[in-house]
Amino acid sequence: MTGRVHSFESFGTVDGPGIRFVVFMQGCPLRCAYCHNPDTWYFDSGVEYTVEDVVSRVTKYRNYYGEQGGCTVTGGEPLVQIDFVIELFEKLKSLGINTCIDTSGCTFDRTDAELTAKFDRLMRVTDLVMLDIKHIDEDSHVCLTGKSNVPTLDFARYLSDIGKRTWIRHVLVPTITDDDAMLYRLKQFLDTLTTVDKIEVLPYHTMGQVKYDQLGISYRLAGVPTPTKDRVLNARRILRGEI
């Protein structure tokens, strides 16, 4: 089994609990306007690795993980390469290594029995899912990412149904997701889930804009400011049910 990998980070501290080895998978069907890694979009890029190659890299650093740390697979969209991630996580779990997936859930389809069986198999060896909910409104989600949010929201329900520990991530972008009505609407949806134990509000930033220039891609959010500290705090308080 081989997979296409964009890059690795051996000492990640913002990609799940503890210190983590982070695998950035190549390829993503979304085109989020604020994406800071557009170089992960294309499926024919990256470097091909075997599962054994990646396991060897992860285990090299396992003494740094402690009880909380482990391996996080992100992207791109890692579940585009779900077969590779399944095999990787099954091997890591056999070695006692904590596993986490950072995903938008955009590939989930409960009507596809074969695919759902793969998700079931993957979840059996996944300790934590960090789910990126880009926008709670369908039309706004399509405008922001180019795709529907129906798979993402259904994946969130699926995680709740199977009792899988979940962290929610939401990027706060002025004029797009920084809207109190939409934040309250997202909070109402999150209240229907039973396994969410953390909600992270990630302030939009422009650090990836240089990559768009290098790749010759138009940056759709040119001129959009980063959110103020007060607005970030406001969003966190709404989504955590404090106001």
N, C-alpha and C positions, 0 to 999 in steps of 0.2 A: 504494500500500500504506500503510495506516494501522495504528497500534497504540495501545492505551490505556496510558498511562504514569502512574505514581503521582507520581514526583518524580525529580529529578536531583541528583547531587553532583559538583561540578566538580574536587574535589581529594581524591579518596579514597586512603587509604594502607593500608587493611586489606582490600581487595577484589581481591587479586591482586598480582603483582609490580610494584614501582615506584609511580609516581603515576598514578592512573587517573580517568578520567571514568566515573561510575557511573550507569547507567540502571536505575531501579527500575520494573519493569513491574507493571501492575495485574492482580490476579486470582490466586487460588491454590486448588486443590482440597483441600489439607491443612488441618487445624485443629490445629496443634501446640500443646500446652498451654503451652509456654514462648514462643510467638511474640511478638516485641516490636513487630510491625507489623500488628496485626489490621486496620488500615485499608487494607491491600493485598489483603485476601481477596476483596472483592466485584468481580465482573467488569464491572458496569455503572458503576463509579466511575472516578476518574482523569480525565485529559485526553487527547483524541485528537490524535496527532501523525502526520505523514507521516515516512517514512524520511528524506527530505531535510531535514526539520526537525531530526531528531536528529543526523544527520551534520553539519549546520551547527554545532550546539552542540558536538559532540565536536571538530571541527577547529579551533574557536576557541581551544582550549587545548592544541593538540598540541605547542607549543614547551616545555611543562612536562613532557612525558612522558619524554623521554630515550629511551635504548635499551630499557629494561625496561618502561616504562609503556604505557598505552593505554586501551582502553575495556572495562569490565565490565558485562554485563547481568545483573541479579539481579531480585528481586521482593519480595513475591509469588513466583510460580513462572513464570519467563520463558518456559519452553517450552510453556506453555499457548498462547502466541502465537508458535509456532515459525515460521510463514510470515513474520511481520514480522522476527523475529530473523535468519532466513536472509538476507533482502534487505538488512537493515542491515549484517550482517557481510560480505556480499559487497561492498558498497560501501566499507566501512571497509578491507577487505583490499586493494582496488584502489588505495587511497590510502596503503597501507603502514602502517596502524595496527594494533597488536597487539590481539587480541580474546580475551576471557575470558567464560565463562558460569558463574554461580553457581546451581546447580540441585539439586533433590532427586532428579531423574530419575524422578519419579513418573508422568510421562506416557508413558514409554517402553513400547513393546509390539512385541517382535520378531516376533510372529505377524501383525502388520499390515504388509503389504508396502509400501503407499503411505506409511505413516508412517515406516517404517524408511528408505525412500528419502530422505525429508526429513531424517532424522537424518544419513544419510550425506552429504547435500549440505551440511548445516550444519557437520559436523565437518571438512569440507575447508577451511573458512574460519575455524576456531576454533583458536586457539593453545593454550589451556588450559581445562580443565574443573575447576571446584571443586565437588566432589560432596558434598552433605550427607547423611550416613548417620545417620538419627535414632536408630534402635535396631536391633540385629542380630537380635533375637528377634521373630518374626512377631506373636505375640499382644500383646506389649508395644508393638510399633510401632503396631498398630491402636488400642490403648488411648491411646497418646500422640498420634497424629496423625489417627485416624479412617480411615486407609487402610492397605492391605497394603504391606509392604516388598519384595515380589517384583519389581515394576518397577525399584525403585532398585538392588537387588542385581544384576539382570540388566543394567541399564544400566552398572554398574561392570564387569561381565564384557565387555560390548560395547566399552567404552572400551579395555580391555586387549587385546581381540582385534584392534582396528584400530590399536593403537599410539598412542593419544592421551594426551598428557601430562595427568596428573591429580593434583590435590590433594584429599585427604580432609579433611572437616570433621565434627567430632562434638561436640555440645553436652553438657557434663557437668552432670547434674542430680542432686543428692542424692535418694536413695530411688528414682530412676527409671533413670538410665543410669550412675550412679556405683556400679558393682557389678563387682568384680574378675573374677568368672566370665564376665560378659557382655563385659567389655573384652578378656579373653583370647580369647573366641569371635570377637569382631570382628577381633582381630589375626590369628587363623587364616584368616579370610576374606580379609583384606587381603593375606596372604602368597600367595594364589592369583593375585593380579593382578601384571602385569609393568610397568605404566607409572605407578605411584604414586611420586612423588618428594618428597612432603611430606604430613605428617599433622598437622592442627591440632586441639587440644583447646580448645574455647571454653567458658569457665566460664559457667554459667547466671547471669543477672542479672534483676532485677525492674524495670528502668528503663521497660519498656513498660506496666507495670500501670496507669498513669494513663490510657492510651488505652482500656483496657477499661472503666474507670469512665465515661469520656466517651461511649463508644459503647453503654453499657448492657449490656455482655457480662460474664458471670460469669467471673472469673479462677480457673481450676481449680487453680493452684499456690499459692494464697494460703497463707502460712505456711511454705512450703518455703524453707529457707535457701539462700544461695549457697554453693558448695563452698569448702572451705578450700584454702589454697595447697598444703598437703601432698597433698590428694586430687587436685588438678589435676596436680601433679608426678607422682603415682603413675600416673594415667591416661596421661599423656604417655610415661612410661617403659615402660608395658605395651604401648601401641600402637606404639612405636618399637622394641620388641624388646630393651629394655635390662634388663628383669627378667622 
